[in-house]
Amino acid sequence: MKVQKCKNCTYYSDYYKKWSDHYSRMDKGFCSQHQKTQTQYATCDNFKSNEQKEKTREERLFLSLERALTAVDEIAKILKEKENNE
């Protein structure tokens, strides 16, 4: 079981800092349950595990990757056929 820290809670959303070429995660975020900024290591009585949310996100990620790999494979086949015809 995960430790009941804000960063592992469904209600917590990380804050990010925007740089010129990337984003970096900050050590604070927003708690939608309390409507205030929290540090990611804080704890509270309204903790709700984000395990299901993370599992769903992972499933969507793998589905997207599978679709992308299929598209790349189809493009590779088309290019091979074109190369063989020339």
C-alpha positions as a Python dict, from the first residue, in 0.01 Angstrom:
ca = {
    (1, 'M'): (0, 0, 0),
    (2, 'K'): (123, 347, -84),
    (3, 'V'): (202, 593, 191),
    (4, 'Q'): (-84, 839, 243),
    (5, 'K'): (95, 1146, 114),
    (6, 'C'): (-71, 1417, -93),
    (7, 'K'): (128, 1321, -404),
    (8, 'N'): (-46, 978, -397),
    (9, 'C'): (-397, 1125, -354),
    (10, 'T'): (-665, 1157, -621),
    (11, 'Y'): (-739, 1513, -516),
    (12, 'Y'): (-379, 1633, -562),
    (13, 'S'): (-249, 1788, -885),
    (14, 'D'): (118, 1881, -927),
    (15, 'Y'): (235, 2231, -1013),
    (16, 'Y'): (489, 2258, -1296),
    (17, 'K'): (738, 2528, -1381),
    (18, 'K'): (776, 2613, -1750),
    (19, 'W'): (1127, 2653, -1886),
    (20, 'S'): (1216, 2750, -2241),
    (21, 'D'): (1227, 2390, -2362),
    (22, 'H'): (1065, 2174, -2092),
    (23, 'Y'): (853, 2162, -1777),
    (24, 'S'): (976, 2057, -1434),
    (25, 'R'): (756, 1935, -1150),
    (26, 'M'): (755, 2146, -835),
    (27, 'D'): (732, 2015, -479),
    (28, 'K'): (389, 2175, -435),
    (29, 'G'): (51, 2118, -591),
    (30, 'F'): (-320, 2192, -561),
    (31, 'C'): (-559, 1994, -340),
    (32, 'S'): (-908, 2008, -493),
    (33, 'Q'): (-1059, 1870, -172),
    (34, 'H'): (-932, 2158, 43),
    (35, 'Q'): (-905, 2416, -239),
    (36, 'K'): (-552, 2518, -142),
    (37, 'T'): (-185, 2463, -222),
    (38, 'Q'): (-21, 2168, -45),
    (39, 'T'): (328, 2024, -43),
    (40, 'Q'): (347, 1683, -203),
    (41, 'Y'): (458, 1521, 125),
    (42, 'A'): (174, 1656, 340),
    (43, 'T'): (-98, 1423, 472),
    (44, 'C'): (-465, 1468, 561),
    (45, 'D'): (-775, 1279, 675),
    (46, 'N'): (-946, 1302, 332),
    (47, 'F'): (-685, 1091, 152),
    (48, 'K'): (-819, 894, -144),
    (49, 'S'): (-578, 664, -327),
    (50, 'N'): (-506, 749, -691),
    (51, 'E'): (-422, 387, -772),
    (52, 'Q'): (-724, 342, -1001),
    (53, 'K'): (-658, 676, -1171),
    (54, 'E'): (-295, 575, -1236),
    (55, 'K'): (-400, 232, -1365),
    (56, 'T'): (-647, 388, -1609),
    (57, 'R'): (-383, 638, -1723),
    (58, 'E'): (-134, 355, -1780),
    (59, 'E'): (-388, 155, -1983),
    (60, 'R'): (-458, 458, -2205),
    (61, 'L'): (-86, 514, -2249),
    (62, 'F'): (-22, 157, -2361),
    (63, 'L'): (-319, 168, -2599),
    (64, 'S'): (-184, 489, -2755),
    (65, 'L'): (162, 337, -2788),
    (66, 'E'): (17, 28, -2952),
    (67, 'R'): (-170, 243, -3205),
    (68, 'A'): (143, 445, -3278),
    (69, 'L'): (351, 130, -3333),
    (70, 'T'): (86, -7, -3566),
    (71, 'A'): (88, 318, -3766),
    (72, 'V'): (469, 316, -3788),
    (73, 'D'): (464, -47, -3901),
    (74, 'E'): (210, 33, -4175),
    (75, 'I'): (420, 327, -4295),
    (76, 'A'): (730, 105, -4303),
    (77, 'K'): (543, -152, -4516),
    (78, 'I'): (428, 118, -4760),
    (79, 'L'): (782, 255, -4794),
    (80, 'K'): (924, -96, -4849),
    (81, 'E'): (667, -165, -5122),
    (82, 'K'): (748, 167, -5285),
    (83, 'E'): (1120, 91, -5272),
    (84, 'N'): (1065, -255, -5425),
    (85, 'N'): (855, -111, -5708),
    (86, 'E'): (1125, 136, -5807),
}
